[in-house]
């Protein structure tokens, strides 16, 4: 399954990127100039989209795995350039 298959919004992708880099919700909110509850809402939307495609893993675990896979893909793309 590809990232594009999840149909994430631009904001969700940015939040995934920052979360994958280890940023906390408060730090993500400060970076994007939004409220913390907006970050939580977007993270929840991402988890819902991920859990829809995963019947066996917990949503939290899937979110963590997804963030790691996202960072791995970014690094691979940078090496191709």
C-alpha positions, -999 to +999 in steps of 0.1 A: +000+000+000+013+034-010+010+067+010-012+080-019-037+053-012-046+068+021-057+101+006-041+123+033-046+160+032-016+183+028-018+192+065-020+155+075+011+148+055+030+177+071+019+165+105+030+129+097+063+143+086+068+162+118+056+134+140+079+110+123+108+134+131+098+132+168+079+164+173+053+166+200+018+179+193+026+212+209+057+217+188+038+207+156+012+233+164+038+260+170+055+251+137+023+253+117+008+282+135-023+263+146-039+252+179-029+219+196-064+206+193-062+210+155-031+189+155-048+162+176-078+163+152-055+158+122-036+130+140-069+113+148-079+115+112-046+100+101-051+072+126-087+066+114-075+063+078-047+040+088-068+018+110-094+014+082-066-005+063-054-025+093-076-051+111-049-066+134-026-039+147-035-012+172-040+022+157-012+037+178+012+010+166+002+015+130+007+053+133+042+047+146+050+022+119+036+044+093+057+074+104+088+052+103+079+040+068+073+075+057+107+087+069+123+057+052+106+065+019+118+101+021+154+091+027+152+067-002+139+094-025+167+118-014+193+092-023+178+088-058+183+125-065 
